[in-house]
Amino acid sequence: MNLQKTYTALLTADLAAAESWYTKLLGRGPDHRPMDTLVQWELFEQGGFMLSTSDEIAGRGVMFVYVEDLTSERRRLKGLGIALGEDIEGNYSTLAQVRDPDGNLLTLATPPTRPFPPA
């Protein structure tokens, strides 16, 4: 398999409301509207994020993202009305979680403090 790009896709009941919530979370609006049931953000060259009202495109799920500074993100999001849960100390990162209006789980994490063990 020659992977070129991956997208996280989450299902939403109300695309406009979800777009607004994720615009706050991500700090900017979506990059593309390929169809009436889908909006997508290009997050970096090999990956992006999609919201859809079509369960043929997306399912309820989780999104896990590393952020440079969890404390700063917590403050920024709190100012936008998005409250992260308490810090969770992991073996490699500190995590904080929040559910979007549709119940999808979003985990923000600090970059790993050391390399993961090989698979």
C-alpha positions as CSV (number, residue, x, y, z in Angstrom):
1,M,0.0,0.0,0.0
2,N,1.4,3.4,-1.0
3,L,-0.4,5.7,1.4
4,Q,-0.5,9.3,0.3
5,K,-2.9,10.9,2.8
6,T,-5.2,10.0,5.6
7,Y,-8.3,11.7,7.0
8,T,-10.1,11.3,10.3
9,A,-13.8,11.4,9.6
10,L,-16.5,11.9,12.2
11,L,-20.2,11.7,11.9
12,T,-22.4,14.6,12.9
13,A,-26.1,15.1,13.1
14,D,-25.9,18.9,12.4
15,L,-23.1,19.8,10.0
16,A,-23.4,23.6,10.5
17,A,-23.2,23.3,14.3
18,A,-20.3,20.8,14.1
19,E,-18.5,23.0,11.6
20,S,-18.8,25.9,14.0
21,W,-17.6,23.9,17.0
22,Y,-14.6,22.5,15.1
23,T,-13.8,25.9,13.6
24,K,-13.4,27.1,17.2
25,L,-11.4,24.0,18.2
26,L,-9.0,24.1,15.2
27,G,-8.8,27.9,15.1
28,R,-10.0,28.2,11.5
29,G,-12.8,27.1,9.1
30,P,-12.7,24.2,6.8
31,D,-10.7,24.2,3.6
32,H,-13.1,22.3,1.3
33,R,-16.8,21.5,0.9
34,P,-16.7,18.6,-1.6
35,M,-20.4,17.8,-1.1
36,D,-23.4,19.0,0.8
37,T,-22.8,16.4,3.5
38,L,-19.1,16.9,4.0
39,V,-16.6,19.6,5.1
40,Q,-12.9,19.0,5.4
41,W,-9.8,20.5,6.9
42,E,-6.3,20.0,5.5
43,L,-4.2,19.8,8.7
44,F,-0.9,18.9,7.2
45,E,0.5,17.5,3.9
46,Q,-0.4,13.9,4.6
47,G,-3.5,14.2,6.7
48,G,-6.7,16.0,7.3
49,F,-10.0,15.9,9.1
50,M,-13.6,15.6,7.8
51,L,-17.1,16.0,9.2
52,S,-20.0,14.4,7.5
53,T,-23.7,13.9,8.1
54,S,-23.5,10.7,5.9
55,D,-22.8,7.4,7.8
56,E,-21.5,6.1,4.5
57,I,-18.6,8.6,4.9
58,A,-18.1,8.7,8.6
59,G,-19.0,6.9,11.8
60,R,-19.0,7.9,15.4
61,G,-15.5,7.9,16.5
62,V,-12.4,9.3,18.2
63,M,-9.7,11.7,17.2
64,F,-6.4,11.8,18.9
65,V,-4.1,14.8,18.3
66,Y,-0.8,15.9,19.6
67,V,-0.5,19.6,20.6
68,E,2.6,21.5,21.4
69,D,1.3,23.0,24.6
70,L,-1.7,21.4,26.3
71,T,-1.9,24.2,29.0
72,S,-2.2,26.9,26.3
73,E,-4.7,24.9,24.3
74,R,-6.8,24.4,27.5
75,R,-6.8,28.1,28.1
76,R,-7.6,28.9,24.4
77,L,-10.5,26.4,24.2
78,K,-11.9,27.5,27.6
79,G,-12.1,31.0,26.2
80,L,-14.2,29.6,23.3
81,G,-16.5,27.7,25.6
82,I,-14.9,24.3,25.0
83,A,-13.9,22.7,28.4
84,L,-11.4,19.9,28.3
85,G,-11.5,17.3,31.1
86,E,-8.9,17.0,33.8
87,D,-5.3,16.1,32.8
88,I,-4.7,12.3,32.5
89,E,-1.1,11.4,33.1
90,G,-0.1,8.7,30.6
91,N,3.1,6.7,30.2
92,Y,4.3,8.9,27.3
93,S,2.0,12.0,27.3
94,T,-0.4,14.0,29.3
95,L,-3.9,13.8,27.8
96,A,-7.1,15.8,28.1
97,Q,-10.4,14.9,26.5
98,V,-13.6,16.5,25.4
99,R,-16.7,15.2,23.5
100,D,-18.0,17.2,20.6
101,P,-21.7,18.0,20.4
102,D,-22.3,14.6,18.7
103,G,-20.5,12.6,21.3
104,N,-17.3,11.9,19.3
105,L,-14.3,11.8,21.7
106,L,-11.4,14.1,21.1
107,T,-8.2,13.6,23.0
108,L,-5.5,16.2,23.0
109,A,-2.0,15.0,24.1
110,T,1.4,16.5,24.7
111,P,4.1,15.1,22.4
112,P,5.5,11.8,23.7
113,T,8.3,12.2,26.2
114,R,10.2,9.2,24.9
115,P,10.0,6.9,21.9
116,F,7.3,4.3,21.8
117,P,8.5,0.7,22.0
118,P,8.8,-1.1,18.6
119,A,5.8,-3.2,17.5
